[in-house]
Amino acid sequence: DVQTFHPTKNFFAGGLEVLCLVFAGHPLDTNKGSHTDPTKPGPGEHPLYAGTFDCFRKTLCRVGGLQSSEVTPMFAKLQQKTQMTSSREYPQLFMAGMLSGVFTTAIMAPGERIKCLLQIQAASGEMKYAGPLDCVKQIYREGGIRGVYKGTALTLMRDVPASGMYFMTYEWLKSILTPEGKNPNELSVPSVLFAGGMAGIFNWAVAIPPDVLKSRFQTAPAGKYPNGFRDVLRELIREEGVTSLYKGFNAVMLRAFPANAACFLGFEVAMKFLNWIAPNL
């Protein structure tokens, strides 16, 4: 069967997709950001958080809620013009997802840096920034446009392979869950939730190590890591071991399934609604 690609419908459905993702996932994203705080305890001091749930509890007590500075401005969902029928096409979808990661990085990287700085500020209790706009102003004043885009290479390293895995896994699971002779776009709500949630799990399984490096690099003082992510990687492994690359794993995975299940359900429902009200758009 041939599916017609509707850019306008995909644009608006993608907008609802992002709202669902942020609404369902941003509390635990704040928890993840706080849990990966690079601040090290001093001699004789205990770590700030004993674990994921301790981090969650202390964040609630300290700030009265779970905050995030970033609402993802663009979440590209590239779709094929024809119904996927062969496993040979999955590599093509993986490449399309990787390409979407390249294009979104230009918008995501500054927002990611602002988000990380504000989350670390909330964890430490030091009020350097009054909010997202003040954070941008101070970053630009101190480091110019390079300061605003600090960590772009690491954002690419995270989002390009992870986005490829994300979209490929979602379509693969949809095809597996679709009964023979049925259209994957007519999947039941539980099946869409499962496919979307598992796509989020696979996405973050790939993304966590570069995300840990990115967060530490983006929140470090200027000049601390002159050689970029290589210095961050060496420091992390030397001081905390290889497992530190998966710091915040529990918080990430707790967020990944519900957030991305809601994300893809929002997209599928929105597309069905738009096809119903504007079949010829």
PyRosetta script that sets phi, psi and omega in degrees:
from pyrosetta import init, pose_from_sequence

init()
pose = pose_from_sequence("DVQTFHPTKNFFAGGLEVLCLVFAGHPLDTNKGSHTDPTKPGPGEHPLYAGTFDCFRKTLCRVGGLQSSEVTPMFAKLQQKTQMTSSREYPQLFMAGMLSGVFTTAIMAPGERIKCLLQIQAASGEMKYAGPLDCVKQIYREGGIRGVYKGTALTLMRDVPASGMYFMTYEWLKSILTPEGKNPNELSVPSVLFAGGMAGIFNWAVAIPPDVLKSRFQTAPAGKYPNGFRDVLRELIREEGVTSLYKGFNAVMLRAFPANAACFLGFEVAMKFLNWIAPNL")
pose.set_psi(1, 143.0)
pose.set_omega(1, 179.8)
pose.set_phi(2, -99.0)
pose.set_psi(2, 131.0)
pose.set_omega(2, 177.1)
pose.set_phi(3, -107.1)
pose.set_psi(3, 130.9)
pose.set_omega(3, 178.1)
pose.set_phi(4, -84.3)
pose.set_psi(4, 134.6)
pose.set_omega(4, -179.7)
pose.set_phi(5, -87.8)
pose.set_psi(5, 124.6)
pose.set_omega(5, -177.9)
pose.set_phi(6, -115.2)
pose.set_psi(6, 98.0)
pose.set_omega(6, -178.0)
pose.set_phi(7, -57.3)
pose.set_psi(7, -40.9)
pose.set_omega(7, -177.5)
pose.set_phi(8, -65.2)
pose.set_psi(8, -45.8)
pose.set_omega(8, 179.3)
pose.set_phi(9, -64.0)
pose.set_psi(9, -42.3)
pose.set_omega(9, 178.8)
pose.set_phi(10, -63.1)
pose.set_psi(10, -35.3)
pose.set_omega(10, 179.2)
pose.set_phi(11, -63.2)
pose.set_psi(11, -50.3)
pose.set_omega(11, -177.8)
pose.set_phi(12, -71.1)
pose.set_psi(12, -38.0)
pose.set_omega(12, 176.9)
pose.set_phi(13, -64.9)
pose.set_psi(13, -37.2)
pose.set_omega(13, 176.8)
pose.set_phi(14, -64.1)
pose.set_psi(14, -33.9)
pose.set_omega(14, 176.7)
pose.set_phi(15, -62.9)
pose.set_psi(15, -44.6)
pose.set_omega(15, 177.2)
pose.set_phi(16, -66.0)
pose.set_psi(16, -35.7)
pose.set_omega(16, 178.1)
pose.set_phi(17, -57.2)
pose.set_psi(17, -44.6)
pose.set_omega(17, -179.0)
pose.set_phi(18, -66.6)
pose.set_psi(18, -41.7)
pose.set_omega(18, 178.8)
pose.set_phi(19, -60.4)
pose.set_psi(19, -42.2)
pose.set_omega(19, 178.3)
pose.set_phi(20, -64.1)
pose.set_psi(20, -41.5)
pose.set_omega(20, -179.7)
pose.set_phi(21, -61.7)
pose.set_psi(21, -47.4)
pose.set_omega(21, -177.1)
pose.set_phi(22, -69.3)
pose.set_psi(22, -42.5)
pose.set_omega(22, -178.6)
pose.set_phi(23, -61.1)
pose.set_psi(23, -42.9)
pose.set_omega(23, -177.3)
pose.set_phi(24, -80.8)
pose.set_psi(24, -29.0)
pose.set_omega(24, -169.4)
pose.set_phi(25, -109.8)
pose.set_psi(25, -18.3)
pose.set_omega(25, -169.1)
pose.set_phi(26, -71.5)
pose.set_psi(26, -26.5)
pose.set_omega(26, 174.6)
pose.set_phi(27, -59.8)
pose.set_psi(27, -45.3)
pose.set_omega(27, 179.3)
pose.set_phi(28, -75.5)
pose.set_psi(28, -20.7)
pose.set_omega(28, 173.8)
pose.set_phi(29, -68.4)
pose.set_psi(29, -38.2)
pose.set_omega(29, 174.4)
pose.set_phi(30, -62.9)
pose.set_psi(30, -41.7)
pose.set_omega(30, 177.8)
pose.set_phi(31, -61.0)
pose.set_psi(31, -41.2)
pose.set_omega(31, 177.7)
pose.set_phi(32, -62.8)
pose.set_psi(32, -45.0)
pose.set_omega(32, -178.8)
pose.set_phi(33, -62.3)
pose.set_psi(33, -41.1)
pose.set_omega(33, 178.3)
pose.set_phi(34, -67.8)
pose.set_psi(34, -38.5)
pose.set_omega(34, -176.3)
pose.set_phi(35, -68.6)
pose.set_psi(35, -25.8)
pose.set_omega(35, 179.2)
pose.set_phi(36, -96.6)
pose.set_psi(36, 18.2)
pose.set_omega(36, 176.3)
pose.set_phi(37, -52.6)
pose.set_psi(37, 123.7)
pose.set_omega(37, -177.0)
pose.set_phi(38, -75.8)
pose.set_psi(38, -5.6)
pose.set_omega(38, -179.2)
pose.set_phi(39, -62.5)
pose.set_psi(39, 125.2)
pose.set_omega(39, -177.8)
pose.set_phi(40, -96.4)
pose.set_psi(40, 141.0)
pose.set_omega(40, 177.5)
pose.set_phi(41, -67.6)
pose.set_psi(41, 148.8)
pose.set_omega(41, 178.6)
pose.set_phi(42, -77.2)
pose.set_psi(42, 176.5)
pose.set_omega(42, 179.4)
pose.set_phi(43, -57.5)
pose.set_psi(43, 129.4)
pose.set_omega(43, 179.0)
pose.set_phi(44, 80.5)
pose.set_psi(44, -4.7)
pose.set_omega(44, 180.0)
pose.set_phi(45, -93.1)
pose.set_psi(45, 151.5)
pose.set_omega(45, 176.3)
pose.set_phi(46, -89.7)
pose.set_psi(46, 154.8)
pose.set_omega(46, 175.0)
pose.set_phi(47, -56.8)
pose.set_psi(47, 152.0)
pose.set_omega(47, -177.8)
pose.set_phi(48, -59.5)
pose.set_psi(48, -37.9)
pose.set_omega(48, -178.5)
pose.set_phi(49, -125.2)
pose.set_psi(49, 136.7)
pose.set_omega(49, 178.5)
pose.set_phi(50, -81.1)
pose.set_psi(50, -15.4)
pose.set_omega(50, -179.4)
pose.set_phi(51, 172.5)
pose.set_psi(51, -173.6)
pose.set_omega(51, -175.9)
pose.set_phi(52, -60.2)
pose.set_psi(52, -47.9)
pose.set_omega(52, -174.9)
pose.set_phi(53, -74.5)
pose.set_psi(53, -30.3)
pose.set_omega(53, 174.4)
pose.set_phi(54, -66.1)
pose.set_psi(54, -39.7)
pose.set_omega(54, 176.4)
pose.set_phi(55, -61.7)
pose.set_psi(55, -45.4)
pose.set_omega(55, 179.4)
pose.set_phi(56, -58.4)
pose.set_psi(56, -47.4)
pose.set_omega(56, -177.9)
pose.set_phi(57, -64.5)
pose.set_psi(57, -44.7)
pose.set_omega(57, -178.0)
pose.set_phi(58, -69.3)
pose.set_psi(58, -33.9)
pose.set_omega(58, 177.4)
pose.set_phi(59, -64.7)
pose.set_psi(59, -43.0)
pose.set_omega(59, 177.2)
pose.set_phi(60, -61.1)
pose.set_psi(60, -44.0)
pose.set_omega(60, -178.6)
pose.set_phi(61, -66.4)
pose.set_psi(61, -36.8)
pose.set_omega(61, -173.6)
pose.set_phi(62, -78.0)
pose.set_psi(62, -46.2)
pose.set_omega(62, -172.7)
pose.set_phi(63, -110.4)
pose.set_psi(63, -1.3)
pose.set_omega(63, 177.6)
pose.set_phi(64, 73.3)
pose.set_psi(64, 11.8)
pose.set_omega(64, -179.3)
pose.set_phi(65, 171.5)
pose.set_psi(65, -179.6)
pose.set_omega(65, -179.3)
pose.set_phi(66, -115.3)
pose.set_psi(66, 119.1)
pose.set_omega(66, -169.7)
pose.set_phi(67, -113.2)
pose.set_psi(67, 153.3)
pose.set_omega(67, 174.8)
pose.set_phi(68, -145.1)
pose.set_psi(68, 138.6)
pose.set_omega(68, -178.3)
pose.set_phi(69, -90.8)
pose.set_psi(69, -11.7)
pose.set_omega(69, -170.1)
pose.set_phi(70, -116.9)
pose.set_psi(70, 120.6)
pose.set_omega(70, 165.2)
pose.set_phi(71, -104.0)
pose.set_psi(71, 114.5)
pose.set_omega(71, -172.8)
pose.set_phi(72, -51.8)
pose.set_psi(72, 117.1)
pose.set_omega(72, -174.6)
pose.set_phi(73, -74.5)
pose.set_psi(73, -21.8)
pose.set_omega(73, -179.4)
pose.set_phi(74, -151.5)
pose.set_psi(74, 128.7)
pose.set_omega(74, 179.9)
pose.set_phi(75, -131.9)
pose.set_psi(75, 90.8)
pose.set_omega(75, -170.7)
pose.set_phi(76, -73.4)
pose.set_psi(76, 132.0)
pose.set_omega(76, 173.3)
pose.set_phi(77, -120.9)
pose.set_psi(77, 102.6)
pose.set_omega(77, 179.8)
pose.set_phi(78, -86.3)
pose.set_psi(78, 130.6)
pose.set_omega(78, -179.3)
pose.set_phi(79, -123.7)
pose.set_psi(79, 151.9)
pose.set_omega(79, 178.1)
pose.set_phi(80, -80.1)
pose.set_psi(80, 157.1)
pose.set_omega(80, 179.2)
pose.set_phi(81, -82.7)
pose.set_psi(81, -13.8)
pose.set_omega(81, 179.2)
pose.set_phi(82, -122.8)
pose.set_psi(82, 151.4)
pose.set_omega(82, 178.6)
pose.set_phi(83, -61.2)
pose.set_psi(83, 130.8)
pose.set_omega(83, 179.1)
pose.set_phi(84, -69.2)
pose.set_psi(84, 126.8)
pose.set_omega(84, -177.0)
pose.set_phi(85, -125.2)
pose.set_psi(85, -12.1)
pose.set_omega(85, -173.3)
pose.set_phi(86, -134.7)
pose.set_psi(86, 143.1)
pose.set_omega(86, 177.9)
pose.set_phi(87, -64.5)
pose.set_psi(87, -18.9)
pose.set_omega(87, 178.9)
pose.set_phi(88, -67.1)
pose.set_psi(88, -16.9)
pose.set_omega(88, -178.8)
pose.set_phi(89, -88.0)
pose.set_psi(89, -10.6)
pose.set_omega(89, 179.9)
pose.set_phi(90, -62.6)
pose.set_psi(90, -39.9)
pose.set_omega(90, 175.1)
pose.set_phi(91, -58.8)
pose.set_psi(91, -33.5)
pose.set_omega(91, 177.5)
pose.set_phi(92, -65.3)
pose.set_psi(92, -40.4)
pose.set_omega(92, 178.9)
pose.set_phi(93, -68.0)
pose.set_psi(93, -36.4)
pose.set_omega(93, 176.1)
pose.set_phi(94, -60.8)
pose.set_psi(94, -44.4)
pose.set_omega(94, 179.1)
pose.set_phi(95, -65.3)
pose.set_psi(95, -38.8)
pose.set_omega(95, 178.3)
pose.set_phi(96, -64.1)
pose.set_psi(96, -40.7)
pose.set_omega(96, 177.0)
pose.set_phi(97, -63.8)
pose.set_psi(97, -40.6)
pose.set_omega(97, 177.0)
pose.set_phi(98, -61.4)
pose.set_psi(98, -40.3)
pose.set_omega(98, 179.1)
pose.set_phi(99, -63.0)
pose.set_psi(99, -38.8)
pose.set_omega(99, 178.0)
pose.set_phi(100, -62.9)
pose.set_psi(100, -34.7)
pose.set_omega(100, 177.7)
pose.set_phi(101, -64.6)
pose.set_psi(101, -34.6)
pose.set_omega(101, 177.6)
pose.set_phi(102, -64.5)
pose.set_psi(102, -47.6)
pose.set_omega(102, -175.1)
pose.set_phi(103, -69.4)
pose.set_psi(103, -35.2)
pose.set_omega(103, -177.6)
pose.set_phi(104, -77.2)
pose.set_psi(104, -19.7)
pose.set_omega(104, -177.1)
pose.set_phi(105, -60.2)
pose.set_psi(105, -37.3)
pose.set_omega(105, -178.8)
pose.set_phi(106, -58.4)
pose.set_psi(106, -31.3)
pose.set_omega(106, 179.0)
pose.set_phi(107, -93.4)
pose.set_psi(107, -35.8)
pose.set_omega(107, -174.5)
pose.set_phi(108, -72.5)
pose.set_psi(108, -37.6)
pose.set_omega(108, -171.0)
pose.set_phi(109, -57.8)
pose.set_psi(109, -50.0)
pose.set_omega(109, 178.5)
pose.set_phi(110, -62.3)
pose.set_psi(110, -42.3)
pose.set_omega(110, 178.6)
pose.set_phi(111, -62.1)
pose.set_psi(111, -37.6)
pose.set_omega(111, 178.0)
pose.set_phi(112, -63.5)
pose.set_psi(112, -41.5)
pose.set_omega(112, -178.9)
pose.set_phi(113, -66.4)
pose.set_psi(113, -43.4)
pose.set_omega(113, 178.7)
pose.set_phi(114, -60.9)
pose.set_psi(114, -45.1)
pose.set_omega(114, 180.0)
pose.set_phi(115, -59.2)
pose.set_psi(115, -47.3)
pose.set_omega(115, -178.0)
pose.set_phi(116, -62.4)
pose.set_psi(116, -43.8)
pose.set_omega(116, -179.2)
pose.set_phi(117, -63.2)
pose.set_psi(117, -42.0)
pose.set_omega(117, -179.5)
pose.set_phi(118, -71.0)
pose.set_psi(118, -34.5)
pose.set_omega(118, 177.5)
pose.set_phi(119, -68.4)
pose.set_psi(119, -41.1)
pose.set_omega(119, 177.5)
pose.set_phi(120, -66.2)
pose.set_psi(120, -37.4)
pose.set_omega(120, 177.2)
pose.set_phi(121, -61.5)
pose.set_psi(121, -43.8)
pose.set_omega(121, 179.3)
pose.set_phi(122, -63.5)
pose.set_psi(122, -35.4)
pose.set_omega(122, -179.6)
pose.set_phi(123, -71.2)
pose.set_psi(123, -37.0)
pose.set_omega(123, -175.9)
pose.set_phi(124, -83.8)
pose.set_psi(124, -23.9)
pose.set_omega(124, -177.9)
pose.set_phi(125, 85.7)
pose.set_psi(125, -3.5)
pose.set_omega(125, 178.3)
pose.set_phi(126, -87.0)
pose.set_psi(126, 126.0)
pose.set_omega(126, -175.0)
pose.set_phi(127, -99.8)
pose.set_psi(127, 80.7)
pose.set_omega(127, 176.9)
pose.set_phi(128, -83.6)
pose.set_psi(128, -35.2)
pose.set_omega(128, -176.7)
pose.set_phi(129, -113.7)
pose.set_psi(129, 135.0)
pose.set_omega(129, 179.4)
pose.set_phi(130, -79.0)
pose.set_psi(130, -16.3)
pose.set_omega(130, -178.2)
pose.set_phi(131, 168.1)
pose.set_psi(131, -175.9)
pose.set_omega(131, -177.5)
pose.set_phi(132, -57.8)
pose.set_psi(132, -44.9)
pose.set_omega(132, -178.1)
pose.set_phi(133, -66.3)
pose.set_psi(133, -41.2)
pose.set_omega(133, 177.7)
pose.set_phi(134, -64.4)
pose.set_psi(134, -36.3)
pose.set_omega(134, 178.3)
pose.set_phi(135, -62.6)
pose.set_psi(135, -45.6)
pose.set_omega(135, 178.5)
pose.set_phi(136, -60.6)
pose.set_psi(136, -45.2)
pose.set_omega(136, -178.8)
pose.set_phi(137, -60.2)
pose.set_psi(137, -45.0)
pose.set_omega(137, -178.2)
pose.set_phi(138, -69.1)
pose.set_psi(138, -39.6)
pose.set_omega(138, 178.2)
pose.set_phi(139, -62.4)
pose.set_psi(139, -45.2)
pose.set_omega(139, -178.4)
pose.set_phi(140, -66.2)
pose.set_psi(140, -39.1)
pose.set_omega(140, 179.8)
pose.set_phi(141, -65.2)
pose.set_psi(141, -35.5)
pose.set_omega(141, -176.6)
pose.set_phi(142, -84.9)
pose.set_psi(142, -33.9)
pose.set_omega(142, -173.1)
pose.set_phi(143, -135.2)
pose.set_psi(143, 4.0)
pose.set_omega(143, 179.9)
pose.set_phi(144, 67.8)
pose.set_psi(144, -161.0)
pose.set_omega(144, -177.2)
pose.set_phi(145, -66.1)
pose.set_psi(145, -29.1)
pose.set_omega(145, 177.1)
pose.set_phi(146, -64.3)
pose.set_psi(146, -35.1)
pose.set_omega(146, 178.1)
pose.set_phi(147, -67.8)
pose.set_psi(147, -39.2)
pose.set_omega(147, 179.3)
pose.set_phi(148, -64.2)
pose.set_psi(148, -38.1)
pose.set_omega(148, -177.1)
pose.set_phi(149, -97.1)
pose.set_psi(149, 17.3)
pose.set_omega(149, 177.2)
pose.set_phi(150, -59.9)
pose.set_psi(150, 130.3)
pose.set_omega(150, 179.8)
pose.set_phi(151, 93.6)
pose.set_psi(151, 9.2)
pose.set_omega(151, -178.6)
pose.set_phi(152, -62.6)
pose.set_psi(152, -42.2)
pose.set_omega(152, -179.3)
pose.set_phi(153, -61.6)
pose.set_psi(153, -40.5)
pose.set_omega(153, 179.1)
pose.set_phi(154, -71.3)
pose.set_psi(154, -32.3)
pose.set_omega(154, 174.6)
pose.set_phi(155, -64.0)
pose.set_psi(155, -40.4)
pose.set_omega(155, 175.0)
pose.set_phi(156, -62.8)
pose.set_psi(156, -44.0)
pose.set_omega(156, -179.9)
pose.set_phi(157, -61.9)
pose.set_psi(157, -29.7)
pose.set_omega(157, 178.1)
pose.set_phi(158, -81.9)
pose.set_psi(158, -50.3)
pose.set_omega(158, -168.4)
pose.set_phi(159, -80.2)
pose.set_psi(159, -29.6)
pose.set_omega(159, -175.9)
pose.set_phi(160, -67.1)
pose.set_psi(160, -58.3)
pose.set_omega(160, 178.9)
pose.set_phi(161, -68.2)
pose.set_psi(161, -35.1)
pose.set_omega(161, -178.1)
pose.set_phi(162, -66.6)
pose.set_psi(162, -38.9)
pose.set_omega(162, 178.8)
pose.set_phi(163, -66.9)
pose.set_psi(163, -38.2)
pose.set_omega(163, 176.0)
pose.set_phi(164, -60.7)
pose.set_psi(164, -46.8)
pose.set_omega(164, 178.3)
pose.set_phi(165, -62.8)
pose.set_psi(165, -38.0)
pose.set_omega(165, -175.8)
pose.set_phi(166, -60.7)
pose.set_psi(166, -57.1)
pose.set_omega(166, -174.5)
pose.set_phi(167, -72.8)
pose.set_psi(167, -37.1)
pose.set_omega(167, 178.7)
pose.set_phi(168, -64.0)
pose.set_psi(168, -43.7)
pose.set_omega(168, -178.9)
pose.set_phi(169, -64.5)
pose.set_psi(169, -40.7)
pose.set_omega(169, -179.6)
pose.set_phi(170, -61.5)
pose.set_psi(170, -48.5)
pose.set_omega(170, -179.4)
pose.set_phi(171, -67.0)
pose.set_psi(171, -36.3)
pose.set_omega(171, 178.2)
pose.set_phi(172, -63.4)
pose.set_psi(172, -45.4)
pose.set_omega(172, 179.7)
pose.set_phi(173, -67.2)
pose.set_psi(173, -37.3)
pose.set_omega(173, 176.2)
pose.set_phi(174, -59.8)
pose.set_psi(174, -42.8)
pose.set_omega(174, -178.7)
pose.set_phi(175, -66.6)
pose.set_psi(175, -36.4)
pose.set_omega(175, 178.7)
pose.set_phi(176, -67.6)
pose.set_psi(176, -39.5)
pose.set_omega(176, -175.9)
pose.set_phi(177, -81.7)
pose.set_psi(177, -11.3)
pose.set_omega(177, -178.8)
pose.set_phi(178, -80.0)
pose.set_psi(178, 123.3)
pose.set_omega(178, 176.9)
pose.set_phi(179, -60.9)
pose.set_psi(179, 150.6)
pose.set_omega(179, -178.4)
pose.set_phi(180, -59.5)
pose.set_psi(180, 132.2)
pose.set_omega(180, 179.9)
pose.set_phi(181, 87.6)
pose.set_psi(181, -3.6)
pose.set_omega(181, -179.4)
pose.set_phi(182, -101.9)
pose.set_psi(182, 163.5)
pose.set_omega(182, 178.4)
pose.set_phi(183, -90.3)
pose.set_psi(183, 131.3)
pose.set_omega(183, 178.4)
pose.set_phi(184, -57.7)
pose.set_psi(184, -24.8)
pose.set_omega(184, -179.9)
pose.set_phi(185, -78.1)
pose.set_psi(185, 0.8)
pose.set_omega(185, 178.2)
pose.set_phi(186, -111.5)
pose.set_psi(186, 22.2)
pose.set_omega(186, 179.3)
pose.set_phi(187, -62.8)
pose.set_psi(187, 151.5)
pose.set_omega(187, 176.2)
pose.set_phi(188, -69.6)
pose.set_psi(188, 161.3)
pose.set_omega(188, 180.0)
pose.set_phi(189, -58.6)
pose.set_psi(189, -46.5)
pose.set_omega(189, 178.7)
pose.set_phi(190, -59.2)
pose.set_psi(190, -36.1)
pose.set_omega(190, 179.7)
pose.set_phi(191, -68.5)
pose.set_psi(191, -41.2)
pose.set_omega(191, 177.7)
pose.set_phi(192, -63.9)
pose.set_psi(192, -42.6)
pose.set_omega(192, 178.5)
pose.set_phi(193, -61.4)
pose.set_psi(193, -42.9)
pose.set_omega(193, -179.5)
pose.set_phi(194, -65.9)
pose.set_psi(194, -47.0)
pose.set_omega(194, -179.2)
pose.set_phi(195, -62.5)
pose.set_psi(195, -43.5)
pose.set_omega(195, 179.6)
pose.set_phi(196, -66.3)
pose.set_psi(196, -43.1)
pose.set_omega(196, 179.9)
pose.set_phi(197, -64.5)
pose.set_psi(197, -42.9)
pose.set_omega(197, 179.2)
pose.set_phi(198, -69.3)
pose.set_psi(198, -33.6)
pose.set_omega(198, 174.9)
pose.set_phi(199, -60.5)
pose.set_psi(199, -38.8)
pose.set_omega(199, 176.3)
pose.set_phi(200, -64.7)
pose.set_psi(200, -38.7)
pose.set_omega(200, 177.5)
pose.set_phi(201, -62.5)
pose.set_psi(201, -47.6)
pose.set_omega(201, 179.7)
pose.set_phi(202, -64.3)
pose.set_psi(202, -39.0)
pose.set_omega(202, 178.9)
pose.set_phi(203, -58.0)
pose.set_psi(203, -49.8)
pose.set_omega(203, -175.2)
pose.set_phi(204, -77.6)
pose.set_psi(204, -22.8)
pose.set_omega(204, 173.6)
pose.set_phi(205, -60.7)
pose.set_psi(205, -33.1)
pose.set_omega(205, 177.2)
pose.set_phi(206, -83.2)
pose.set_psi(206, -34.5)
pose.set_omega(206, -168.7)
pose.set_phi(207, -86.6)
pose.set_psi(207, -20.7)
pose.set_omega(207, -171.4)
pose.set_phi(208, -59.0)
pose.set_psi(208, -51.2)
pose.set_omega(208, -177.9)
pose.set_phi(209, -57.0)
pose.set_psi(209, -50.6)
pose.set_omega(209, 177.5)
pose.set_phi(210, -65.7)
pose.set_psi(210, -27.4)
pose.set_omega(210, 178.2)
pose.set_phi(211, -68.3)
pose.set_psi(211, -39.6)
pose.set_omega(211, 176.9)
pose.set_phi(212, -62.7)
pose.set_psi(212, -45.4)
pose.set_omega(212, 178.2)
pose.set_phi(213, -62.6)
pose.set_psi(213, -43.2)
pose.set_omega(213, -178.3)
pose.set_phi(214, -62.1)
pose.set_psi(214, -46.8)
pose.set_omega(214, -177.9)
pose.set_phi(215, -62.1)
pose.set_psi(215, -41.8)
pose.set_omega(215, 179.6)
pose.set_phi(216, -67.4)
pose.set_psi(216, -41.8)
pose.set_omega(216, -178.8)
pose.set_phi(217, -66.7)
pose.set_psi(217, -41.8)
pose.set_omega(217, -176.7)
pose.set_phi(218, -71.1)
pose.set_psi(218, -24.0)
pose.set_omega(218, -178.6)
pose.set_phi(219, -101.5)
pose.set_psi(219, 0.5)
pose.set_omega(219, -179.2)
pose.set_phi(220, -78.3)
pose.set_psi(220, 151.6)
pose.set_omega(220, 175.0)
pose.set_phi(221, -60.7)
pose.set_psi(221, 152.2)
pose.set_omega(221, -179.6)
pose.set_phi(222, -57.8)
pose.set_psi(222, 132.5)
pose.set_omega(222, 176.6)
pose.set_phi(223, 87.5)
pose.set_psi(223, -2.3)
pose.set_omega(223, -177.5)
pose.set_phi(224, -69.7)
pose.set_psi(224, -36.0)
pose.set_omega(224, -178.3)
pose.set_phi(225, -121.4)
pose.set_psi(225, 80.0)
pose.set_omega(225, -175.1)
pose.set_phi(226, -63.8)
pose.set_psi(226, -27.2)
pose.set_omega(226, -179.8)
pose.set_phi(227, -98.2)
pose.set_psi(227, 18.0)
pose.set_omega(227, 175.3)
pose.set_phi(228, 69.8)
pose.set_psi(228, -142.2)
pose.set_omega(228, -171.5)
pose.set_phi(229, -64.5)
pose.set_psi(229, -22.2)
pose.set_omega(229, 178.2)
pose.set_phi(230, -64.1)
pose.set_psi(230, -40.4)
pose.set_omega(230, 177.1)
pose.set_phi(231, -66.5)
pose.set_psi(231, -40.5)
pose.set_omega(231, 179.3)
pose.set_phi(232, -62.6)
pose.set_psi(232, -45.3)
pose.set_omega(232, -179.0)
pose.set_phi(233, -61.8)
pose.set_psi(233, -46.1)
pose.set_omega(233, -179.9)
pose.set_phi(234, -61.6)
pose.set_psi(234, -43.6)
pose.set_omega(234, -178.9)
pose.set_phi(235, -63.9)
pose.set_psi(235, -45.6)
pose.set_omega(235, -179.3)
pose.set_phi(236, -60.3)
pose.set_psi(236, -48.6)
pose.set_omega(236, -177.4)
pose.set_phi(237, -67.3)
pose.set_psi(237, -38.8)
pose.set_omega(237, -179.7)
pose.set_phi(238, -65.6)
pose.set_psi(238, -42.4)
pose.set_omega(238, -173.1)
pose.set_phi(239, -90.5)
pose.set_psi(239, -32.6)
pose.set_omega(239, -172.9)
pose.set_phi(240, -126.3)
pose.set_psi(240, -5.2)
pose.set_omega(240, 178.7)
pose.set_phi(241, 87.3)
pose.set_psi(241, 170.9)
pose.set_omega(241, -177.0)
pose.set_phi(242, -62.6)
pose.set_psi(242, -33.2)
pose.set_omega(242, -177.9)
pose.set_phi(243, -63.5)
pose.set_psi(243, -17.8)
pose.set_omega(243, 178.8)
pose.set_phi(244, -64.7)
pose.set_psi(244, -19.9)
pose.set_omega(244, 177.6)
pose.set_phi(245, -67.8)
pose.set_psi(245, -15.4)
pose.set_omega(245, 176.8)
pose.set_phi(246, -112.7)
pose.set_psi(246, 29.2)
pose.set_omega(246, 176.1)
pose.set_phi(247, -62.6)
pose.set_psi(247, 135.0)
pose.set_omega(247, -178.5)
pose.set_phi(248, 82.8)
pose.set_psi(248, 12.9)
pose.set_omega(248, -176.3)
pose.set_phi(249, -55.2)
pose.set_psi(249, -46.1)
pose.set_omega(249, -177.4)
pose.set_phi(250, -62.1)
pose.set_psi(250, -45.1)
pose.set_omega(250, -180.0)
pose.set_phi(251, -64.2)
pose.set_psi(251, -39.8)
pose.set_omega(251, -179.9)
pose.set_phi(252, -63.1)
pose.set_psi(252, -47.1)
pose.set_omega(252, -177.0)
pose.set_phi(253, -71.7)
pose.set_psi(253, -32.9)
pose.set_omega(253, 174.8)
pose.set_phi(254, -62.4)
pose.set_psi(254, -34.2)
pose.set_omega(254, 179.1)
pose.set_phi(255, -80.3)
pose.set_psi(255, -37.1)
pose.set_omega(255, -167.9)
pose.set_phi(256, -59.9)
pose.set_psi(256, -46.6)
pose.set_omega(256, -174.7)
pose.set_phi(257, -67.3)
pose.set_psi(257, -56.9)
pose.set_omega(257, -177.3)
pose.set_phi(258, -64.9)
pose.set_psi(258, -38.1)
pose.set_omega(258, -177.9)
pose.set_phi(259, -64.5)
pose.set_psi(259, -44.9)
pose.set_omega(259, -177.0)
pose.set_phi(260, -81.3)
pose.set_psi(260, -26.4)
pose.set_omega(260, 171.3)
pose.set_phi(261, -62.0)
pose.set_psi(261, -46.5)
pose.set_omega(261, 178.0)
pose.set_phi(262, -65.3)
pose.set_psi(262, -37.4)
pose.set_omega(262, -179.7)
pose.set_phi(263, -58.6)
pose.set_psi(263, -55.0)
pose.set_omega(263, -176.9)
pose.set_phi(264, -71.8)
pose.set_psi(264, -32.8)
pose.set_omega(264, 175.5)
pose.set_phi(265, -63.2)
pose.set_psi(265, -41.8)
pose.set_omega(265, 177.0)
pose.set_phi(266, -59.5)
pose.set_psi(266, -41.0)
pose.set_omega(266, 179.6)
pose.set_phi(267, -65.8)
pose.set_psi(267, -48.0)
pose.set_omega(267, -176.6)
pose.set_phi(268, -64.6)
pose.set_psi(268, -42.0)
pose.set_omega(268, 179.3)
pose.set_phi(269, -65.6)
pose.set_psi(269, -42.2)
pose.set_omega(269, 179.5)
pose.set_phi(270, -63.3)
pose.set_psi(270, -41.5)
pose.set_omega(270, 179.0)
pose.set_phi(271, -63.8)
pose.set_psi(271, -41.4)
pose.set_omega(271, 177.9)
pose.set_phi(272, -63.6)
pose.set_psi(272, -40.9)
pose.set_omega(272, 179.6)
pose.set_phi(273, -65.3)
pose.set_psi(273, -44.4)
pose.set_omega(273, -179.7)
pose.set_phi(274, -66.9)
pose.set_psi(274, -36.4)
pose.set_omega(274, 176.6)
pose.set_phi(275, -67.5)
pose.set_psi(275, -28.4)
pose.set_omega(275, 179.3)
pose.set_phi(276, -75.5)
pose.set_psi(276, -45.0)
pose.set_omega(276, -176.3)
pose.set_phi(277, -83.7)
pose.set_psi(277, -23.9)
pose.set_omega(277, -178.1)
pose.set_phi(278, -140.3)
pose.set_psi(278, 68.8)
pose.set_omega(278, -175.7)
pose.set_phi(279, -62.2)
pose.set_psi(279, -24.3)
pose.set_omega(279, -176.4)
pose.set_phi(280, -102.2)
pose.set_psi(280, 4.7)
pose.set_omega(280, -177.5)
pose.set_phi(281, -70.9)
pose.dump_pdb("model.pdb")
